[in-house]
Amino acid sequence: MLEKLLTKEDCAKCRLCCKFDSYDLWQTPVIYRSLASRILQEYSPKIKFVKRDEHFLMKMDKEEGADVYFCPLLDHEKGCIMGDEKPFDCEIWPFMVMELCGRKVLTLSPACPVVNSLKFDDVCVTAAEIAPGAFAMADEHPELVRPYLEDHPILAVEKSRYKTTLV
């Protein structure tokens, strides 16, 4: 989905989106029920989940001696074991669907070093391309929508069902 901005090689070198500090564990990918079943059956039956309402969060693997947690789907040699079938949050990262004043917004995480080195206009073009699909997925799975964070620039706002505008 983000091939215009990020190459698989860029992501494989960085993997920042696959690790979390204790203060940002709330940003771990949301896993809806059907995806949780598929992960357990096809990828790793050892993964543990934390249930939240009608969805799940994966329990992250804590690195010994550090306040760092890694996604259990991360193979440190090869990258994500799910390949192109990642959870939604991972598919669109460093973009995030958030809620601000009752409306969905597509934001940009300030943490991605590769995307932050690109021309902002190119990032905005990609945001405009993925926003309709991201908002549609968020309509289908409202648990994917996060509360808005001030340090995340807003790139698109959902006006009405599947119509977006750039900010």
C-alpha positions as CSV (number, residue, x, y, z in Angstrom):
1,M,0.0,0.0,0.0
2,L,2.9,2.4,0.8
3,E,5.3,1.2,-1.9
4,K,5.7,4.7,-3.3
5,L,7.1,5.9,0.0
6,L,8.7,2.9,1.7
7,T,10.6,0.1,0.2
8,K,10.7,-3.3,1.9
9,E,14.5,-2.8,2.3
10,D,13.9,0.5,4.1
11,C,11.5,-1.1,6.5
12,A,13.7,-4.2,7.0
13,K,16.6,-2.0,8.0
14,C,14.6,0.2,10.4
15,R,11.8,-1.9,12.1
16,L,11.0,1.0,14.3
17,C,7.3,0.3,13.8
18,C,7.7,-3.2,15.2
19,K,9.1,-2.1,18.5
20,F,7.5,-0.3,21.4
21,D,8.6,1.3,24.7
22,S,6.4,0.7,27.7
23,Y,4.8,4.1,27.3
24,D,3.7,3.5,23.7
25,L,2.4,-0.1,24.0
26,W,-1.1,1.3,23.5
27,Q,0.0,1.8,19.8
28,T,0.4,-2.0,19.2
29,P,-1.6,-3.2,16.2
30,V,-5.3,-3.8,16.8
31,I,-6.2,-7.4,15.8
32,Y,-9.8,-8.1,15.0
33,R,-11.2,-11.6,15.7
34,S,-10.8,-13.2,12.2
35,L,-7.3,-11.9,11.9
36,A,-6.4,-13.3,15.4
37,S,-7.6,-16.7,14.3
38,R,-5.6,-16.6,11.1
39,I,-2.4,-15.5,12.9
40,L,-2.8,-18.4,15.4
41,Q,-3.5,-21.0,12.6
42,E,-1.2,-19.8,9.9
43,Y,1.7,-18.0,11.5
44,S,2.3,-18.8,15.2
45,P,0.1,-20.7,17.6
46,K,2.3,-19.4,20.5
47,I,1.2,-15.7,20.2
48,K,-0.7,-14.4,23.2
49,F,-3.5,-11.8,22.9
50,V,-5.0,-9.4,25.3
51,K,-8.8,-9.1,24.7
52,R,-10.2,-5.5,24.4
53,D,-14.0,-5.4,23.8
54,E,-14.5,-7.2,20.5
55,H,-10.8,-7.0,19.4
56,F,-7.4,-8.0,20.6
57,L,-3.9,-6.6,21.1
58,M,-0.9,-8.9,20.7
59,K,1.3,-9.4,23.8
60,M,4.7,-8.0,22.8
61,D,8.0,-9.8,23.5
62,K,10.1,-7.8,26.0
63,E,13.8,-7.5,25.3
64,E,15.9,-8.6,28.2
65,G,17.4,-5.7,30.2
66,A,15.6,-3.0,28.2
67,D,12.3,-1.1,28.2
68,V,11.7,-2.3,24.6
69,Y,9.0,-4.7,23.4
70,F,9.0,-6.3,19.9
71,C,6.1,-7.5,17.9
72,P,5.9,-11.3,18.1
73,L,5.4,-11.4,14.3
74,L,8.8,-9.9,13.8
75,D,11.6,-12.2,12.7
76,H,14.7,-10.2,13.5
77,E,16.5,-11.6,10.4
78,K,13.7,-11.6,7.8
79,G,11.2,-9.0,9.0
80,C,7.4,-9.5,9.4
81,I,6.5,-13.2,9.2
82,M,3.1,-12.2,7.7
83,G,4.7,-10.7,4.6
84,D,2.1,-8.6,2.8
85,E,-0.8,-9.7,5.0
86,K,-0.1,-7.5,7.9
87,P,-2.6,-6.1,10.4
88,F,-4.2,-2.9,9.2
89,D,-2.2,-0.6,11.6
90,C,1.0,-2.1,10.1
91,E,-0.2,-1.9,6.5
92,I,-0.7,1.9,6.7
93,W,2.0,2.9,9.2
94,P,3.4,5.6,9.5
95,F,-0.1,6.8,8.8
96,M,-2.8,6.3,11.5
97,V,-6.5,6.8,11.6
98,M,-7.4,8.9,14.6
99,E,-10.5,10.6,15.9
100,L,-10.6,14.3,16.5
101,C,-13.8,16.2,17.4
102,G,-16.0,13.2,16.3
103,R,-14.4,12.9,12.9
104,K,-11.9,10.5,11.5
105,V,-8.6,12.0,10.4
106,L,-5.6,10.4,8.7
107,T,-2.4,11.4,10.5
108,L,1.3,10.9,10.1
109,S,3.5,9.5,12.9
110,P,6.5,11.7,13.5
111,A,8.5,8.6,14.3
112,C,9.2,7.1,10.9
113,P,12.7,8.3,9.9
114,V,12.4,7.2,6.2
115,V,9.1,9.0,5.6
116,N,10.2,12.1,7.5
117,S,13.2,12.4,5.1
118,L,10.9,12.5,2.1
119,K,9.2,15.5,0.4
120,F,6.1,16.4,2.3
121,D,4.1,16.8,-1.0
122,D,4.9,13.2,-1.9
123,V,3.7,12.0,1.5
124,C,0.5,14.0,1.1
125,V,-0.2,12.4,-2.3
126,T,0.1,9.0,-0.8
127,A,-2.1,10.0,2.1
128,A,-4.8,11.2,-0.3
129,E,-4.6,7.8,-2.1
130,I,-4.9,5.6,1.0
131,A,-7.4,7.8,3.0
132,P,-10.6,6.5,1.5
133,G,-9.7,2.9,2.0
134,A,-8.3,3.6,5.5
135,F,-11.5,5.4,6.5
136,A,-13.7,2.6,5.0
137,M,-11.7,0.0,7.0
138,A,-12.1,2.1,10.2
139,D,-15.9,2.3,9.5
140,E,-15.9,-1.5,9.4
141,H,-13.6,-1.9,12.4
142,P,-14.1,1.2,14.7
143,E,-11.6,-0.3,17.1
144,L,-8.8,0.7,14.6
145,V,-9.4,4.4,15.3
146,R,-7.1,5.9,17.9
147,P,-7.5,9.1,19.9
148,Y,-5.8,12.1,18.2
149,L,-2.3,13.0,19.3
150,E,-1.2,16.6,18.8
151,D,2.3,15.7,17.4
152,H,0.7,13.8,14.5
153,P,0.1,16.1,11.5
154,I,-3.4,15.7,10.0
155,L,-3.2,14.9,6.3
156,A,-6.8,14.0,5.5
157,V,-10.2,14.4,7.1
158,E,-13.2,12.2,6.4
159,K,-16.0,14.6,5.4
160,S,-18.6,12.0,4.9
161,R,-18.7,8.3,4.2
162,Y,-15.7,7.7,1.8
163,K,-15.2,11.3,0.8
164,T,-12.0,12.9,2.0
165,T,-10.3,16.2,1.8
166,L,-6.7,17.2,2.2
167,V,-5.8,19.6,5.0
